[in-house]
Amino acid sequence: MASNASSSTSTVIKNGIRITRSVHADEDQKVSKLNVVDKTQEIAVREISDGAIEIRVRSLKKNADGSITEKVYSAVSRDELKEQAPELVRNIERYEKMAGFASATVGPNGGNATSRAGNNRFSVPIPNEHLDAKEMMQSQLRKMLEQHADHPEMQRMIRRMMLDVGK
């Protein structure tokens, strides 16, 4: 007899930080995961439907001896983990808000999964008849420069594009 299962994943990249939320549900349990990667570290959160939670924080920079620092936090509930590492849990909750939504459920007739990246507050471009295409592109690129203020390589690429558009 085949078992029912469903999975869903949502990924967003914001300010150079990649945040992925995934959920897998089968007939026995649901497992939610959150993975966050920025310039300095990787954070992996695993939460099971019974409330148990584990967070792994791994540095992306090697120590002087070539090793990589990793710290593991685990608790029977998120509330217990808040007592152990309140700042870490606050950061995780901030990342969860940025990550969007992922849901997976299993019922007697099979599984169902949905996801939505980001916070679903994407603004639709408003036409501006006073700007030509080149000015509109320059305006958009300036906004992108602001959004990627902490990512020098991305800023270099955007500046090169601005020069190309200006020609």
C-alpha positions, 0 to 999 in steps of 0.5 A: 500500500502506497503512503500519502505524502506532500511537499511544498517549498518557497524561496526568496532572496532578499538583500543578498540573503537566500531564505528557503522554507519547505514543508513535508507532510506524510501520514505520520508527521509534518516537518517544516524546514527553514534554511537561511544563507547569508555572507557569513553563515548558514542557519538550518531550522527543522521543526516537527509537528510534535513541537520539537525544534532543532537549529544548526548555525554554521559559519561559512568562514573557515577558522585558522585551523581550517575547521568550520564552526557549527553550533546546534540548538535543540528543544522540545518546543520553540518556547523552550528554545526561546529561553535558551537562545532568545536572540536566535529565535527572534532572528529565525522569526524575522526570517520566517516572515521574509520567507513567505508561506509553505504548507503541506497536508495529507488526508485520506484521499492524498496530499495537498501542497501550496507555497508563496514566496515572499510576503506577497506585497509585490508592487505592480509597476505603474505606467509613467507616460512622462518617462521614456524607456531609458529613463524608466530603466535608469529609475529601476536600476537606481531602486535596485542599487538601494535594495542591494546596498550590502552586496558590492558585487551586485552593485557593480553589475547594476552600475555597469548596466546603468552605464550601458543603458545611458549610452 
